[in-house]
Amino acid sequence: MAKDGLVVKMPDSRLDLLQGTLDLLILRTLRARPMHGWAISQRIQQVSGDVLRVNQGSLYPALHRLEDYGWIDAEWGRAENNRQAKFYRLTRTGARQLREETAQWERMAAAVGRILADEA
C-alpha cells in the first residue's frame, strides 16, 4: 500500500505511488460534480478499470486535509440510499491546484516514459 492510501491491484504485488497521488485523483474526480466519500472511492476504482482502490482509512483524512487547504468544500446532503452524507466539491483554489498538479504529473509521466523508452 502506498503512503497516500492507494492500493494498486497487480498480480501478487502492490505498487507504491508517489505521495500526493491520492490528492490529485480526488481533485480530478470532484472536477465533474460534488460527491460523497464512498462515491469518490468507487469512481476512482471504476475509472481506473478496477486497478486503483482507495483505502477508506486514507480517503477521509485526505478529504479533511484538502478541505483544510481550501481546495474542496463540503456540505451535508442525502446520498442515493437516502442516508445523510457529506458531499465534497472542488473550489476555485482547488481547480487551480488541480491544473498545477496535473501539469506536474504529466511532466513526471513523460520523464518516466523517456527513461523506459531509452535503448541505451
N, C-alpha and C positions, 0 to 999 in steps of 0.2 A: 504494500500500500504506500502511496506517496505521502509526503508530509502534508499536502494540502487536501487530503481526504479522497482523492480519486483512485479508483481501482481500475486497472486496465485488464480486461479479460483476455488472457493469452494462454496457449497450451502449456500447462504445468509451470507457469511462471507469472510474475507480476512485474510491471514496468513502473519505475518511479518517474513521474512527470515533473517538469520544472515547477518550482514554487511559484504561486501566482496563477497557475493554470486554472484552478477552480474558480477564482475570482473572474477571470476572463470569460469562462464558459457561462457563469451565472449572468454576468452583464450582457453577454450576447443573447442568451436565452430570454432575458427580460426586454430586449430591444423590441420584440414583436408586440408584447402585451403584458399587463400585470399578471402575476401568477403567485400561487401559494407554494410553499417549500416543496411539498411532495410532488406537485406538478412540475416544478423546476427539475428535480432529480429525474423524474420519469421522462421529461422531454430530452434531457441530455443523453440519457440511455437510449431513447428511441432514435434520435438523430444520428448518434454515433454507431448505429447498427448493432446495439447491444454490446459494444466494446467497452464503453466507459460507464462506470456505475459510481454514483456519488454516495459515499458513506454518510448516512443521516447524522451521525455524531460529528461530522465535519461540516455538513451543509449549514446547519443553523448557526454555529459560531461564525462561519464565513458570511452569512446573511447579516448577522448583527454587526460584524466588522465593516461590511460595505455600507450599512446604514450609518454607522459612526463616521465613516469617511464622507458621508453626504452623497454617495454615488447611487444609492437607492433610497426610496421612501417606502413606508408600509402603512397599511390601514386594514382594519378588520372588515371582513365580509363573509359571505356564505359560499362555501365550496359546492362542487357539483353534487355531493352527497347531502347537501343542506346543513352541513356542520359549519360552525364558526371557524374561520381560518384567517391567518394574516396574509394579505396579498402584498407582494412587493412589486414596485415599478421603478424603472430607470429614471433618474433625474437628468437635468441638462448637464450637470457636472459629471454624472455617470456616463452619459453618452460621449462626452469629450474624452473621458478616461478610456472608454471602450475603443474609440478611434486610435488613441495613442498606444494602448496595449496590443491592439490588432496589428498595427504597423510594426511594433517591436517583434511580435510573434512571427509575422511574415518575413522579416529580416532574418530572424533566427532560423526559421524553417528553410529559407533559401540557402543560408550558410551551411547548414547540415546537409542539404541536398547536394551542394557543390562538393563537400567532402566525400559523401557517399559515391558520387559520380566520378571522383578522381581516379584515374587509371594508373597513377604513379606507383 
